[in-house]
Amino acid sequence: RRNAQLFPDRTAFVFEGKRITHRDYLGRIERLAAGLAREGVKVGDRVAILSQNSLEMIDLIGAVARLGAILLPINFRLNAEEIGYVLADGAPVLVVAGAEYQEIIAALKVSLPSVRSYFGIGKHAAPFAPFADLAASDASMPDGNFSADEGFVIIHTAAVGGRPRGALLSQTGLLTAQSSLVQAWSLTERDVNLGVLPLFHVAGLGLMLTVQQAGGASVIASKFDPQQAVRDIAAERVTIM
């Protein structure tokens, strides 16, 4: 909201040539948050995503924060059994999956009793509905009744007893960590992040959110491509990577 008010026409995100301003982004996450609420997602509910970096994932990060729900990003490098474990452990009510991961999720459906809704990015087939349907309405999103100290994202970290453990990070915790980096690196709205790290990882997510907190921009890539990275660094005047 602050970025949309102070820097409405400055770029917030660039993804595969598509440019999203801070004003655009606020509108996108308001619509998506309203769609999630329409699906029954409430404060504290987990919303899982298994996808490579995408504009839909960027939107979901903001919408979940807006709603007071908890993001459960899944490492797409895991095998099917490990993905199933993380999903069962996080108990999401809604799952979003990229086209290349939907078959894995569909095969796990019977072991995921908490999940009420499935949405697919890009190509989709049952049980997945189009992700675009979530943001299809212009319904207004009322302010949620939740504390900034409540959870925002669960990152499954190193194995404990052979299994990863979900670490719950709060909105306040991330804002505090990001504020430290904004101050230490003297970041401003003119800084630009080259986002080639996966957003399921705390480093990729944290760096994107840090530059966003400064009012700057992130050039997000679905995966690291050295030649494209060089072009992006030059074209977008990247300052952080």
Secondary structure, 3 states (H helix, E strand, C coil): CHHHHHCCCCEEEEECCEEEEHHHHHHHHHHHHHHHHHCCCCCCCEEEEECCCCHHHHHHHHHHHHHCCEEEECCCCCCHHHHHHHHHHHCCCEEEEEHHHHHHHHHHHHHCCCCCEEEEECCCCCCCEEHHHHHCCCCCCCCCCCCCCCEEEEEEEEEECCEEEEEEEEHHHHHHHHHHHHHHCCCCCCCEEEECCCCCCHHHHHHHHHHHHCCCEEEECCCCCHHHHHHHHHHHCCCEC
